[in-house]
Amino acid sequence: MEQLIINIIRLLAPYLREMAKKTDSPIDDMIVNIICSLVEQKK
């Protein structure tokens, strides 16, 4: 189950990064970057 969630986040990471850039919210950007980096470390 955890692996499935990690794979989904990995697939969505580029899309989430684009969305975070569009919102112009540094907090959103930071959260997305933290989530993405955590997922990338788990590889």
Gaussian input, Z-matrix of N, CA and C with variables (Angstrom, degrees):
# hf/3-21g

backbone

0 1
 N
 C     1     B1
 C     2     B2     1     A1
 N     3     B3     2     A2     1     D1
 C     4     B4     3     A3     2     D2
 C     5     B5     4     A4     3     D3
 N     6     B6     5     A5     4     D4
 C     7     B7     6     A6     5     D5
 C     8     B8     7     A7     6     D6
 N     9     B9     8     A8     7     D7
 C    10    B10     9     A9     8     D8
 C    11    B11    10    A10     9     D9
 N    12    B12    11    A11    10    D10
 C    13    B13    12    A12    11    D11
 C    14    B14    13    A13    12    D12
 N    15    B15    14    A14    13    D13
 C    16    B16    15    A15    14    D14
 C    17    B17    16    A16    15    D15
 N    18    B18    17    A17    16    D16
 C    19    B19    18    A18    17    D17
 C    20    B20    19    A19    18    D18
 N    21    B21    20    A20    19    D19
 C    22    B22    21    A21    20    D20
 C    23    B23    22    A22    21    D21
 N    24    B24    23    A23    22    D22
 C    25    B25    24    A24    23    D23
 C    26    B26    25    A25    24    D24
 N    27    B27    26    A26    25    D25
 C    28    B28    27    A27    26    D26
 C    29    B29    28    A28    27    D27
 N    30    B30    29    A29    28    D28
 C    31    B31    30    A30    29    D29
 C    32    B32    31    A31    30    D30
 N    33    B33    32    A32    31    D31
 C    34    B34    33    A33    32    D32
 C    35    B35    34    A34    33    D33
 N    36    B36    35    A35    34    D34
 C    37    B37    36    A36    35    D35
 C    38    B38    37    A37    36    D36
 N    39    B39    38    A38    37    D37
 C    40    B40    39    A39    38    D38
 C    41    B41    40    A40    39    D39
 N    42    B42    41    A41    40    D40
 C    43    B43    42    A42    41    D41
 C    44    B44    43    A43    42    D42
 N    45    B45    44    A44    43    D43
 C    46    B46    45    A45    44    D44
 C    47    B47    46    A46    45    D45
 N    48    B48    47    A47    46    D46
 C    49    B49    48    A48    47    D47
 C    50    B50    49    A49    48    D48
 N    51    B51    50    A50    49    D49
 C    52    B52    51    A51    50    D50
 C    53    B53    52    A52    51    D51
 N    54    B54    53    A53    52    D52
 C    55    B55    54    A54    53    D53
 C    56    B56    55    A55    54    D54
 N    57    B57    56    A56    55    D55
 C    58    B58    57    A57    56    D56
 C    59    B59    58    A58    57    D57
 N    60    B60    59    A59    58    D58
 C    61    B61    60    A60    59    D59
 C    62    B62    61    A61    60    D60
 N    63    B63    62    A62    61    D61
 C    64    B64    63    A63    62    D62
 C    65    B65    64    A64    63    D63
 N    66    B66    65    A65    64    D64
 C    67    B67    66    A66    65    D65
 C    68    B68    67    A67    66    D66
 N    69    B69    68    A68    67    D67
 C    70    B70    69    A69    68    D68
 C    71    B71    70    A70    69    D69
 N    72    B72    71    A71    70    D70
 C    73    B73    72    A72    71    D71
 C    74    B74    73    A73    72    D72
 N    75    B75    74    A74    73    D73
 C    76    B76    75    A75    74    D74
 C    77    B77    76    A76    75    D75
 N    78    B78    77    A77    76    D76
 C    79    B79    78    A78    77    D77
 C    80    B80    79    A79    78    D78
 N    81    B81    80    A80    79    D79
 C    82    B82    81    A81    80    D80
 C    83    B83    82    A82    81    D81
 N    84    B84    83    A83    82    D82
 C    85    B85    84    A84    83    D83
 C    86    B86    85    A85    84    D84
 N    87    B87    86    A86    85    D85
 C    88    B88    87    A87    86    D86
 C    89    B89    88    A88    87    D87
 N    90    B90    89    A89    88    D88
 C    91    B91    90    A90    89    D89
 C    92    B92    91    A91    90    D90
 N    93    B93    92    A92    91    D91
 C    94    B94    93    A93    92    D92
 C    95    B95    94    A94    93    D93
 N    96    B96    95    A95    94    D94
 C    97    B97    96    A96    95    D95
 C    98    B98    97    A97    96    D96
 N    99    B99    98    A98    97    D97
 C   100   B100    99    A99    98    D98
 C   101   B101   100   A100    99    D99
 N   102   B102   101   A101   100   D100
 C   103   B103   102   A102   101   D101
 C   104   B104   103   A103   102   D102
 N   105   B105   104   A104   103   D103
 C   106   B106   105   A105   104   D104
 C   107   B107   106   A106   105   D105
 N   108   B108   107   A107   106   D106
 C   109   B109   108   A108   107   D107
 C   110   B110   109   A109   108   D108
 N   111   B111   110   A110   109   D109
 C   112   B112   111   A111   110   D110
 C   113   B113   112   A112   111   D111
 N   114   B114   113   A113   112   D112
 C   115   B115   114   A114   113   D113
 C   116   B116   115   A115   114   D114
 N   117   B117   116   A116   115   D115
 C   118   B118   117   A117   116   D116
 C   119   B119   118   A118   117   D117
 N   120   B120   119   A119   118   D118
 C   121   B121   120   A120   119   D119
 C   122   B122   121   A121   120   D120
 N   123   B123   122   A122   121   D121
 C   124   B124   123   A123   122   D122
 C   125   B125   124   A124   123   D123
 N   126   B126   125   A125   124   D124
 C   127   B127   126   A126   125   D125
 C   128   B128   127   A127   126   D126

   B1=1.4700
   B2=1.5315
   B3=1.3248
   B4=1.4653
   B5=1.5301
   B6=1.3311
   B7=1.4677
   B8=1.5228
   B9=1.3148
   B10=1.4669
   B11=1.5280
   B12=1.3140
   B13=1.4708
   B14=1.5256
   B15=1.3325
   B16=1.4656
   B17=1.5218
   B18=1.3301
   B19=1.4692
   B20=1.5196
   B21=1.3196
   B22=1.4710
   B23=1.5283
   B24=1.3261
   B25=1.4690
   B26=1.5223
   B27=1.3357
   B28=1.4609
   B29=1.5234
   B30=1.3256
   B31=1.4684
   B32=1.5234
   B33=1.3253
   B34=1.4640
   B35=1.5266
   B36=1.3244
   B37=1.4690
   B38=1.5271
   B39=1.3398
   B40=1.4750
   B41=1.5263
   B42=1.3330
   B43=1.4614
   B44=1.5301
   B45=1.3230
   B46=1.4656
   B47=1.5222
   B48=1.3282
   B49=1.4679
   B50=1.5182
   B51=1.3279
   B52=1.4723
   B53=1.5310
   B54=1.3314
   B55=1.4607
   B56=1.5311
   B57=1.3168
   B58=1.4643
   B59=1.5263
   B60=1.3272
   B61=1.4729
   B62=1.5232
   B63=1.3262
   B64=1.4659
   B65=1.5299
   B66=1.3240
   B67=1.4653
   B68=1.5242
   B69=1.3368
   B70=1.4742
   B71=1.5287
   B72=1.3150
   B73=1.4597
   B74=1.5291
   B75=1.3276
   B76=1.4669
   B77=1.5266
   B78=1.3260
   B79=1.4670
   B80=1.5296
   B81=1.3361
   B82=1.4681
   B83=1.5209
   B84=1.3276
   B85=1.4562
   B86=1.5296
   B87=1.3340
   B88=1.4553
   B89=1.5308
   B90=1.3295
   B91=1.4627
   B92=1.5241
   B93=1.3298
   B94=1.4669
   B95=1.5231
   B96=1.3214
   B97=1.4621
   B98=1.5219
   B99=1.3233
   B100=1.4655
   B101=1.5278
   B102=1.3350
   B103=1.4640
   B104=1.5245
   B105=1.3246
   B106=1.4637
   B107=1.5255
   B108=1.3169
   B109=1.4597
   B110=1.5273
   B111=1.3252
   B112=1.4659
   B113=1.5182
   B114=1.3263
   B115=1.4637
   B116=1.5263
   B117=1.3255
   B118=1.4619
   B119=1.5252
   B120=1.3282
   B121=1.4658
   B122=1.5255
   B123=1.3289
   B124=1.4699
   B125=1.5256
   B126=1.3298
   B127=1.4744
   B128=1.5144
   A1=110.62
   A2=115.86
   A3=119.94
   A4=110.59
   A5=116.49
   A6=121.11
   A7=110.81
   A8=117.01
   A9=121.33
   A10=110.35
   A11=116.61
   A12=121.43
   A13=110.31
   A14=116.56
   A15=120.94
   A16=110.40
   A17=116.97
   A18=120.63
   A19=111.58
   A20=117.36
   A21=121.15
   A22=109.72
   A23=117.56
   A24=120.42
   A25=110.05
   A26=116.38
   A27=120.78
   A28=110.76
   A29=116.15
   A30=120.69
   A31=111.17
   A32=116.37
   A33=121.05
   A34=113.65
   A35=117.55
   A36=121.13
   A37=114.16
   A38=119.39
   A39=118.29
   A40=112.04
   A41=116.42
   A42=121.78
   A43=110.41
   A44=116.52
   A45=121.25
   A46=110.92
   A47=116.43
   A48=120.30
   A49=110.49
   A50=116.83
   A51=120.80
   A52=110.65
   A53=116.42
   A54=121.24
   A55=110.06
   A56=116.91
   A57=121.33
   A58=110.97
   A59=116.78
   A60=120.51
   A61=110.44
   A62=116.90
   A63=121.28
   A64=112.58
   A65=117.57
   A66=120.07
   A67=112.75
   A68=117.19
   A69=121.55
   A70=111.98
   A71=116.89
   A72=120.37
   A73=108.65
   A74=117.93
   A75=119.49
   A76=112.30
   A77=117.11
   A78=120.91
   A79=109.87
   A80=116.89
   A81=120.81
   A82=110.20
   A83=115.94
   A84=122.19
   A85=110.68
   A86=115.50
   A87=121.11
   A88=111.05
   A89=116.95
   A90=121.84
   A91=110.44
   A92=116.24
   A93=120.67
   A94=110.19
   A95=117.39
   A96=120.65
   A97=111.94
   A98=117.56
   A99=121.45
   A100=110.09
   A101=116.80
   A102=121.20
   A103=110.36
   A104=116.06
   A105=120.65
   A106=111.26
   A107=117.11
   A108=119.19
   A109=111.01
   A110=118.01
   A111=120.79
   A112=110.72
   A113=115.70
   A114=120.64
   A115=110.44
   A116=116.58
   A117=120.03
   A118=111.36
   A119=117.93
   A120=121.23
   A121=111.81
   A122=117.12
   A123=121.23
   A124=113.46
   A125=117.17
   A126=120.88
   A127=111.62
   D1=-45.91
   D2=178.93
   D3=-61.15
   D4=-41.24
   D5=179.54
   D6=-62.15
   D7=-38.66
   D8=178.45
   D9=-61.48
   D10=-46.28
   D11=179.50
   D12=-61.94
   D13=-43.62
   D14=178.65
   D15=-60.34
   D16=-43.89
   D17=179.70
   D18=-64.01
   D19=-39.97
   D20=178.92
   D21=-64.42
   D22=-46.07
   D23=179.26
   D24=-62.07
   D25=-39.96
   D26=178.98
   D27=-60.33
   D28=-41.67
   D29=178.55
   D30=-67.01
   D31=-37.89
   D32=-176.69
   D33=-84.45
   D34=-13.58
   D35=-174.71
   D36=-50.09
   D37=-50.09
   D38=-179.70
   D39=-62.48
   D40=-39.18
   D41=179.26
   D42=-65.76
   D43=-43.49
   D44=178.85
   D45=-62.55
   D46=-39.25
   D47=178.92
   D48=-63.54
   D49=-41.72
   D50=178.44
   D51=-63.15
   D52=-43.78
   D53=-179.98
   D54=-62.36
   D55=-42.69
   D56=-179.69
   D57=-62.52
   D58=-37.79
   D59=178.42
   D60=-65.71
   D61=-37.87
   D62=-176.81
   D63=-71.20
   D64=-28.69
   D65=-177.30
   D66=-76.02
   D67=-17.59
   D68=-178.27
   D69=58.31
   D70=27.50
   D71=176.91
   D72=-108.03
   D73=115.44
   D74=-179.15
   D75=-61.85
   D76=-28.90
   D77=179.78
   D78=-67.92
   D79=-47.06
   D80=177.23
   D81=-57.96
   D82=-46.02
   D83=-179.48
   D84=-58.82
   D85=-43.91
   D86=-178.92
   D87=-64.49
   D88=-45.71
   D89=-179.98
   D90=-60.51
   D91=-47.00
   D92=179.49
   D93=-60.20
   D94=-45.46
   D95=-179.73
   D96=-62.85
   D97=-38.82
   D98=178.26
   D99=-64.70
   D100=-48.29
   D101=179.93
   D102=-60.02
   D103=-47.50
   D104=-178.49
   D105=-62.53
   D106=-42.04
   D107=-178.72
   D108=-69.40
   D109=-35.38
   D110=176.18
   D111=-62.84
   D112=-43.87
   D113=-179.43
   D114=-66.09
   D115=-41.84
   D116=-179.44
   D117=-66.18
   D118=-31.96
   D119=178.04
   D120=-69.11
   D121=-27.90
   D122=-176.88
   D123=-74.52
   D124=-12.12
   D125=-178.09
   D126=-53.92

